[in-house]
Structures are given as C-alpha cells and as structure tokens.
Amino acid sequence: MAVGTLTTIPVPAPTVIDQRVARGAMLLAAPASTPLAAVAALIVWGGDAVGLFPLATAALALGAVALGSRGLHWDGLADTADGLGASYDRERALDVMRRGDSGPTGVLTLVLVLLVQCGALTGTILRGHGIVAVVIAVLAGRCVLSLCCVRGIPSARPSGLGATVAESVPRCAAAGVLLAAAGLASLSPGLRWWSGPLAIVAGYVVAALLLARCRQRLGGVTGDVLGACVEATVAATLAFLAA
C-alpha cells in the first residue's frame, strides 16, 4: 500500500486494506519513498557534475519527485488551499476540495510553495549540500504522514483515503518515526550534526500548524490534507537547510 500509493512503482495491490495495513503503510511511507529521494539526489549530483545552472537542477529534481508520485501531493495541496480559502461552511468547503479542479487560491499556493522549494534547494546546491538536503526533505515529507494519521485526529469524511488511514497510527509510533528520522539526519555528511534534525523539526512544525488549521476548519484530515502536509514539510525542511 505504501509503495503503490506514494510512488509510481508497479506493485501488487493489497488484498485487504484495514487499519493494520493502513498503519503499516503510513509508518513505512519514508522507506517506500526512498527511490524518489534517490532519483532526486542523482539529478542534483548530475546537474552539478555537468555544470547545470542550480535553479534548473533543483526544478528537475523536484519535478522528478512529483512525477514519481503522480503529482498526488501537489493535487492535495491545491485542493486543500481551495477548501481552506473558500468562505463557506465545512460541508461546502469539503465539496470544493472534492471537485478536483483548482481555483485561483489553489494555483497561487502551488506556485508559491514550488518557488520556495526550488529556491531553497537551489540555495543548498550553491552551499554544497544539495544532495543531502533533497534526500532529507523528500523523506521528511513522507515521515510526517504518520503525524497526520495519529490517533486523535479524525477523518473529515466518512469515506476516501483520509478515512482509511485516519487515526491508524499510535502516538508512540508517530513519535518513534520522528525520532528515527532526526537521528538519521544527524549523521548526514556535510552538515552540522544538529542541522538535519532541526530541519526535520521545522518541517513537522509547519505540518502540525497546517494540520491544526484543517482540523479546525474541516473537522479532520482528508487525502488532500495529507498531500498538502507532505509538500509543506518538504518546503519548510529545504528552507531551513538553505538558511
């Protein structure tokens, strides 16, 4: 479920999707997305090797990650922005998100977040740690899915991806994912030992703020909210590492 949902890698579909499977998929989101991080790192390395302009390298790397995940998270980001920006009640806001087309708020949000991601990754490339930065950011974005699906944060709808995975992850397991990610990030070559962990914490903080707003406005999470949190985390993590 993790690989088939989060990447374009062809794998057999799970025969049963229950809370146990959903919990495992959310906890394994980062390992399942390792191929995406590896492709992005390879593009950053190749761009630097051939002298490609850093901004172009950053755009290609992030574009490859988006294509490798079917643009799923970007679609969620746009729909979530439209839903939060709609001056309607909860049910009508959820209906706006369900339509799938992007309004001006969604398009503007996509552009701004993409600019932050590309600009920040460009900064890390110029500082000489672009490969490490893109790996940390891509995987941190997937680690945060365990936070989004922690027990106590309900689904905003009775059906859909959000309903399948909502409240499937115990709090201790979500905390374990964060600690494991921070611990591994502290070993990143080319960075101070604290830079990687703090970058991941920064990404988590941004995702938590977005999650809190969605819970207040929409009543919980949806599949779109999960995607929005992924891309917000990637942007915040890269921005921290660029700084």
BALOBA-1460 file (C-alpha; in Angstrom, 3 decimals):
// residues 243
<rec num="1" residu="m" x="0.000" y="0.000" z="0.000"/>
<rec num="2" residu="a" x="2.805" y="2.427" z="0.856"/>
<rec num="3" residu="v" x="4.731" y="1.889" z="-2.379"/>
<rec num="4" residu="g" x="1.652" y="1.716" z="-4.597"/>
<rec num="5" residu="t" x="0.098" y="4.850" z="-3.121"/>
<rec num="6" residu="l" x="3.150" y="7.074" z="-2.786"/>
<rec num="7" residu="t" x="5.117" y="6.121" z="-5.912"/>
<rec num="8" residu="t" x="4.556" y="5.032" z="-9.499"/>
<rec num="9" residu="i" x="6.481" y="1.792" z="-8.915"/>
<rec num="10" residu="p" x="4.188" y="-1.059" z="-10.051"/>
<rec num="11" residu="v" x="3.447" y="-3.400" z="-7.153"/>
<rec num="12" residu="p" x="0.592" y="-5.827" z="-6.440"/>
<rec num="13" residu="a" x="-2.355" y="-4.190" z="-4.712"/>
<rec num="14" residu="p" x="-3.005" y="-5.301" z="-1.126"/>
<rec num="15" residu="t" x="-5.793" y="-7.850" z="-0.880"/>
<rec num="16" residu="v" x="-7.141" y="-6.241" z="2.292"/>
<rec num="17" residu="i" x="-6.896" y="-2.641" z="3.457"/>
<rec num="18" residu="d" x="-7.780" y="-2.437" z="7.127"/>
<rec num="19" residu="q" x="-6.436" y="-0.307" z="9.957"/>
<rec num="20" residu="r" x="-3.430" y="-2.588" z="10.452"/>
<rec num="21" residu="v" x="-2.431" y="-2.274" z="6.796"/>
<rec num="22" residu="a" x="-3.101" y="1.477" z="6.817"/>
<rec num="23" residu="r" x="-0.956" y="1.893" z="9.930"/>
<rec num="24" residu="g" x="1.904" y="-0.028" z="8.379"/>
<rec num="25" residu="a" x="1.684" y="1.968" z="5.163"/>
<rec num="26" residu="m" x="1.873" y="5.301" z="6.953"/>
<rec num="27" residu="l" x="4.765" y="4.179" z="9.147"/>
<rec num="28" residu="l" x="6.633" y="2.865" z="6.093"/>
<rec num="29" residu="a" x="5.938" y="5.931" z="3.940"/>
<rec num="30" residu="a" x="9.531" y="7.180" z="4.100"/>
<rec num="31" residu="p" x="11.244" y="3.839" z="3.286"/>
<rec num="32" residu="a" x="8.743" y="3.293" z="0.461"/>
<rec num="33" residu="s" x="9.646" y="6.717" z="-0.977"/>
<rec num="34" residu="t" x="13.407" y="6.134" z="-0.823"/>
<rec num="35" residu="p" x="13.571" y="5.566" z="-4.620"/>
<rec num="36" residu="l" x="12.144" y="9.057" z="-5.166"/>
<rec num="37" residu="a" x="14.776" y="10.577" z="-2.887"/>
<rec num="38" residu="a" x="17.489" y="8.584" z="-4.655"/>
<rec num="39" residu="v" x="16.391" y="9.825" z="-8.099"/>
<rec num="40" residu="a" x="16.315" y="13.433" z="-6.863"/>
<rec num="41" residu="a" x="19.787" y="13.055" z="-5.337"/>
<rec num="42" residu="l" x="21.107" y="11.585" z="-8.582"/>
<rec num="43" residu="i" x="19.724" y="14.517" z="-10.562"/>
<rec num="44" residu="v" x="21.312" y="17.032" z="-8.177"/>
<rec num="45" residu="w" x="24.636" y="15.190" z="-8.427"/>
<rec num="46" residu="g" x="24.422" y="15.010" z="-12.225"/>
<rec num="47" residu="g" x="23.446" y="18.644" z="-12.582"/>
<rec num="48" residu="d" x="26.413" y="19.696" z="-10.514"/>
<rec num="49" residu="a" x="28.728" y="17.360" z="-12.453"/>
<rec num="50" residu="v" x="27.804" y="18.860" z="-15.833"/>
<rec num="51" residu="g" x="27.662" y="22.454" z="-14.573"/>
<rec num="52" residu="l" x="23.919" y="22.898" z="-14.995"/>
<rec num="53" residu="f" x="22.521" y="26.113" z="-13.524"/>
<rec num="54" residu="p" x="21.485" y="25.259" z="-9.922"/>
<rec num="55" residu="l" x="17.911" y="26.507" z="-10.305"/>
<rec num="56" residu="a" x="17.386" y="24.252" z="-13.319"/>
<rec num="57" residu="t" x="18.867" y="21.341" z="-11.391"/>
<rec num="58" residu="a" x="16.534" y="21.998" z="-8.465"/>
<rec num="59" residu="a" x="13.496" y="22.185" z="-10.740"/>
<rec num="60" residu="l" x="14.406" y="18.919" z="-12.458"/>
<rec num="61" residu="a" x="14.981" y="17.132" z="-9.153"/>
<rec num="62" residu="l" x="11.711" y="18.278" z="-7.613"/>
<rec num="63" residu="g" x="9.873" y="17.642" z="-10.863"/>
<rec num="64" residu="a" x="11.141" y="14.064" z="-10.900"/>
<rec num="65" residu="v" x="9.837" y="13.544" z="-7.361"/>
<rec num="66" residu="a" x="6.447" y="14.971" z="-8.372"/>
<rec num="67" residu="l" x="6.245" y="12.724" z="-11.425"/>
<rec num="68" residu="g" x="7.378" y="9.747" z="-9.380"/>
<rec num="69" residu="s" x="4.433" y="10.265" z="-7.038"/>
<rec num="70" residu="r" x="1.900" y="11.057" z="-9.806"/>
<rec num="71" residu="g" x="1.653" y="14.660" z="-8.604"/>
<rec num="72" residu="l" x="-0.570" y="13.257" z="-5.840"/>
<rec num="73" residu="h" x="0.647" y="15.564" z="-3.081"/>
<rec num="74" residu="w" x="0.603" y="18.669" z="-5.257"/>
<rec num="75" residu="d" x="-3.006" y="17.946" z="-6.186"/>
<rec num="76" residu="g" x="-3.785" y="17.630" z="-2.483"/>
<rec num="77" residu="l" x="-2.041" y="20.915" z="-1.742"/>
<rec num="78" residu="a" x="-4.096" y="22.771" z="-4.349"/>
<rec num="79" residu="d" x="-7.393" y="21.244" z="-3.231"/>
<rec num="80" residu="t" x="-6.645" y="21.922" z="0.428"/>
<rec num="81" residu="a" x="-5.796" y="25.551" z="-0.307"/>
<rec num="82" residu="d" x="-9.055" y="25.961" z="-2.219"/>
<rec num="83" residu="g" x="-11.008" y="24.369" z="0.614"/>
<rec num="84" residu="l" x="-9.418" y="26.472" z="3.330"/>
<rec num="85" residu="g" x="-9.765" y="29.608" z="1.250"/>
<rec num="86" residu="a" x="-13.433" y="29.070" z="0.462"/>
<rec num="87" residu="s" x="-15.715" y="31.315" z="2.500"/>
<rec num="88" residu="y" x="-18.230" y="28.523" z="3.006"/>
<rec num="89" residu="d" x="-19.243" y="26.230" z="5.832"/>
<rec num="90" residu="r" x="-17.422" y="22.950" z="6.471"/>
<rec num="91" residu="e" x="-19.534" y="20.808" z="4.143"/>
<rec num="92" residu="r" x="-19.281" y="23.212" z="1.213"/>
<rec num="93" residu="a" x="-15.550" y="23.607" z="1.760"/>
<rec num="94" residu="l" x="-15.151" y="19.813" z="1.606"/>
<rec num="95" residu="d" x="-17.246" y="19.805" z="-1.563"/>
<rec num="96" residu="v" x="-14.872" y="22.359" z="-3.122"/>
<rec num="97" residu="m" x="-11.967" y="20.056" z="-2.311"/>
<rec num="98" residu="r" x="-13.788" y="17.036" z="-3.722"/>
<rec num="99" residu="r" x="-14.308" y="18.604" z="-7.162"/>
<rec num="100" residu="g" x="-10.675" y="18.209" z="-8.155"/>
<rec num="101" residu="d" x="-10.344" y="21.398" z="-10.223"/>
<rec num="102" residu="s" x="-8.044" y="24.140" z="-8.951"/>
<rec num="103" residu="g" x="-9.239" y="27.666" z="-8.292"/>
<rec num="104" residu="p" x="-7.091" y="30.790" z="-8.003"/>
<rec num="105" residu="t" x="-6.202" y="30.102" z="-4.359"/>
<rec num="106" residu="g" x="-5.029" y="26.588" z="-5.181"/>
<rec num="107" residu="v" x="-2.999" y="27.684" z="-8.201"/>
<rec num="108" residu="l" x="-1.353" y="30.546" z="-6.297"/>
<rec num="109" residu="t" x="-0.494" y="28.201" z="-3.422"/>
<rec num="110" residu="l" x="1.072" y="25.697" z="-5.816"/>
<rec num="111" residu="v" x="3.202" y="28.404" z="-7.415"/>
<rec num="112" residu="l" x="4.357" y="29.882" z="-4.111"/>
<rec num="113" residu="v" x="5.225" y="26.539" z="-2.494"/>
<rec num="114" residu="l" x="7.031" y="25.382" z="-5.621"/>
<rec num="115" residu="l" x="9.008" y="28.624" z="-5.708"/>
<rec num="116" residu="v" x="10.015" y="28.131" z="-2.077"/>
<rec num="117" residu="q" x="11.064" y="24.532" z="-2.724"/>
<rec num="118" residu="c" x="13.052" y="25.340" z="-5.878"/>
<rec num="119" residu="g" x="14.630" y="28.443" z="-4.395"/>
<rec num="120" residu="a" x="15.604" y="26.704" z="-1.174"/>
<rec num="121" residu="l" x="17.013" y="23.656" z="-2.955"/>
<rec num="122" residu="t" x="18.979" y="25.993" z="-5.214"/>
<rec num="123" residu="g" x="20.431" y="27.607" z="-2.106"/>
<rec num="124" residu="t" x="21.540" y="24.263" z="-0.691"/>
<rec num="125" residu="i" x="23.140" y="23.331" z="-4.024"/>
<rec num="126" residu="l" x="25.106" y="26.575" z="-4.014"/>
<rec num="127" residu="r" x="26.204" y="25.841" z="-0.439"/>
<rec num="128" residu="g" x="27.433" y="22.408" z="-1.478"/>
<rec num="129" residu="h" x="24.942" y="20.172" z="0.341"/>
<rec num="130" residu="g" x="22.123" y="19.906" z="-2.184"/>
<rec num="131" residu="i" x="22.234" y="16.111" z="-2.389"/>
<rec num="132" residu="v" x="21.865" y="15.657" z="1.362"/>
<rec num="133" residu="a" x="19.213" y="18.387" z="1.557"/>
<rec num="134" residu="v" x="16.929" y="16.917" z="-1.088"/>
<rec num="135" residu="v" x="17.126" y="13.450" z="0.464"/>
<rec num="136" residu="i" x="16.303" y="14.760" z="3.940"/>
<rec num="137" residu="a" x="13.436" y="16.929" z="2.659"/>
<rec num="138" residu="v" x="11.790" y="14.279" z="0.486"/>
<rec num="139" residu="l" x="11.896" y="11.657" z="3.220"/>
<rec num="140" residu="a" x="10.840" y="14.110" z="5.944"/>
<rec num="141" residu="g" x="7.790" y="14.959" z="3.863"/>
<rec num="142" residu="r" x="6.789" y="11.296" z="3.915"/>
<rec num="143" residu="c" x="7.649" y="10.779" z="7.585"/>
<rec num="144" residu="v" x="5.121" y="13.451" z="8.504"/>
<rec num="145" residu="l" x="2.291" y="11.248" z="7.213"/>
<rec num="146" residu="s" x="2.499" y="9.306" z="10.467"/>
<rec num="147" residu="l" x="1.796" y="12.555" z="12.330"/>
<rec num="148" residu="c" x="-1.181" y="13.307" z="10.095"/>
<rec num="149" residu="c" x="-2.677" y="9.881" z="10.806"/>
<rec num="150" residu="v" x="-2.036" y="9.810" z="14.545"/>
<rec num="151" residu="r" x="-4.843" y="8.806" z="16.876"/>
<rec num="152" residu="g" x="-6.915" y="11.764" z="17.959"/>
<rec num="153" residu="i" x="-7.074" y="13.440" z="14.547"/>
<rec num="154" residu="p" x="-10.287" y="12.210" z="12.892"/>
<rec num="155" residu="s" x="-11.204" y="11.943" z="9.247"/>
<rec num="156" residu="a" x="-13.153" y="14.877" z="7.839"/>
<rec num="157" residu="r" x="-15.189" y="12.498" z="5.675"/>
<rec num="158" residu="p" x="-16.703" y="9.057" z="6.271"/>
<rec num="159" residu="s" x="-15.013" y="7.668" z="3.154"/>
<rec num="160" residu="g" x="-11.932" y="8.157" z="0.996"/>
<rec num="161" residu="l" x="-8.200" y="7.804" z="1.632"/>
<rec num="162" residu="g" x="-8.356" y="10.047" z="4.680"/>
<rec num="163" residu="a" x="-10.981" y="7.853" z="6.313"/>
<rec num="164" residu="t" x="-8.907" y="4.758" z="5.577"/>
<rec num="165" residu="v" x="-5.743" y="5.971" z="7.279"/>
<rec num="166" residu="a" x="-7.061" y="8.485" z="9.842"/>
<rec num="167" residu="e" x="-6.261" y="7.615" z="13.468"/>
<rec num="168" residu="s" x="-4.441" y="4.457" z="12.379"/>
<rec num="169" residu="v" x="-1.066" y="5.381" z="13.923"/>
<rec num="170" residu="p" x="-0.463" y="5.256" z="17.701"/>
<rec num="171" residu="r" x="1.130" y="8.390" z="19.118"/>
<rec num="172" residu="c" x="4.177" y="6.499" z="20.356"/>
<rec num="173" residu="a" x="4.750" y="5.086" z="16.863"/>
<rec num="174" residu="a" x="4.478" y="8.549" z="15.273"/>
<rec num="175" residu="a" x="6.960" y="9.876" z="17.831"/>
<rec num="176" residu="g" x="9.261" y="6.962" z="17.005"/>
<rec num="177" residu="v" x="9.231" y="7.886" z="13.327"/>
<rec num="178" residu="l" x="10.191" y="11.474" z="14.164"/>
<rec num="179" residu="l" x="12.990" y="10.397" z="16.487"/>
<rec num="180" residu="a" x="14.330" y="7.879" z="13.983"/>
<rec num="181" residu="a" x="14.287" y="10.461" z="11.187"/>
<rec num="182" residu="a" x="16.024" y="13.054" z="13.367"/>
<rec num="183" residu="g" x="18.623" y="10.535" z="14.476"/>
<rec num="184" residu="l" x="19.466" y="9.504" z="10.932"/>
<rec num="185" residu="a" x="19.523" y="13.137" z="9.788"/>
<rec num="186" residu="s" x="22.126" y="13.912" z="12.461"/>
<rec num="187" residu="l" x="24.508" y="11.598" z="10.577"/>
<rec num="188" residu="s" x="24.161" y="13.485" z="7.281"/>
<rec num="189" residu="p" x="27.550" y="14.233" z="5.689"/>
<rec num="190" residu="g" x="28.363" y="17.856" z="5.009"/>
<rec num="191" residu="l" x="26.023" y="19.222" z="7.677"/>
<rec num="192" residu="r" x="26.470" y="20.104" z="11.325"/>
<rec num="193" residu="w" x="25.038" y="17.275" z="13.426"/>
<rec num="194" residu="w" x="22.113" y="19.399" z="14.565"/>
<rec num="195" residu="s" x="21.159" y="20.880" z="11.183"/>
<rec num="196" residu="g" x="19.369" y="17.831" z="9.815"/>
<rec num="197" residu="p" x="17.300" y="17.110" z="12.951"/>
<rec num="198" residu="l" x="16.273" y="20.752" z="13.349"/>
<rec num="199" residu="a" x="15.294" y="20.916" z="9.673"/>
<rec num="200" residu="i" x="13.012" y="17.929" z="10.172"/>
<rec num="201" residu="v" x="11.522" y="19.511" z="13.299"/>
<rec num="202" residu="a" x="10.887" y="22.701" z="11.317"/>
<rec num="203" residu="g" x="9.044" y="20.684" z="8.682"/>
<rec num="204" residu="y" x="6.987" y="18.930" z="11.336"/>
<rec num="205" residu="v" x="6.054" y="22.232" z="12.973"/>
<rec num="206" residu="v" x="4.746" y="23.646" z="9.688"/>
<rec num="207" residu="a" x="2.806" y="20.447" z="9.002"/>
<rec num="208" residu="a" x="1.355" y="20.489" z="12.529"/>
<rec num="209" residu="l" x="0.161" y="24.075" z="12.099"/>
<rec num="210" residu="l" x="-1.485" y="23.220" z="8.783"/>
<rec num="211" residu="l" x="-2.987" y="20.099" z="10.319"/>
<rec num="212" residu="a" x="-4.422" y="22.089" z="13.215"/>
<rec num="213" residu="r" x="-5.992" y="24.565" z="10.824"/>
<rec num="214" residu="c" x="-7.538" y="21.769" z="8.746"/>
<rec num="215" residu="r" x="-8.929" y="20.099" z="11.839"/>
<rec num="216" residu="q" x="-10.472" y="23.384" z="12.959"/>
<rec num="217" residu="r" x="-11.845" y="24.333" z="9.543"/>
<rec num="218" residu="l" x="-12.690" y="20.943" z="8.029"/>
<rec num="219" residu="g" x="-13.145" y="18.756" z="11.078"/>
<rec num="220" residu="g" x="-10.190" y="16.481" z="10.389"/>
<rec num="221" residu="v" x="-7.997" y="15.128" z="7.629"/>
<rec num="222" residu="t" x="-8.619" y="14.020" z="4.072"/>
<rec num="223" residu="g" x="-6.323" y="12.555" z="1.459"/>
<rec num="224" residu="d" x="-5.836" y="16.082" z="0.144"/>
<rec num="225" residu="v" x="-4.758" y="17.329" z="3.564"/>
<rec num="226" residu="l" x="-2.165" y="14.550" z="3.754"/>
<rec num="227" residu="g" x="-0.703" y="15.673" z="0.422"/>
<rec num="228" residu="a" x="-0.665" y="19.308" z="1.491"/>
<rec num="229" residu="c" x="1.236" y="18.426" z="4.658"/>
<rec num="230" residu="v" x="3.804" y="16.484" z="2.624"/>
<rec num="231" residu="e" x="4.629" y="19.402" z="0.343"/>
<rec num="232" residu="a" x="4.555" y="21.951" z="3.169"/>
<rec num="233" residu="t" x="7.029" y="19.820" z="5.103"/>
<rec num="234" residu="v" x="9.347" y="19.499" z="2.098"/>
<rec num="235" residu="a" x="9.295" y="23.277" z="1.595"/>
<rec num="236" residu="a" x="9.969" y="24.071" z="5.259"/>
<rec num="237" residu="t" x="12.742" y="21.487" z="5.554"/>
<rec num="238" residu="l" x="14.521" y="22.762" z="2.451"/>
<rec num="239" residu="a" x="14.107" y="26.377" z="3.572"/>
<rec num="240" residu="f" x="15.745" y="25.584" z="6.918"/>
<rec num="241" residu="l" x="18.646" y="23.751" z="5.264"/>
<rec num="242" residu="a" x="19.120" y="26.614" z="2.809"/>
<rec num="243" residu="a" x="19.332" y="29.055" z="5.711"/>
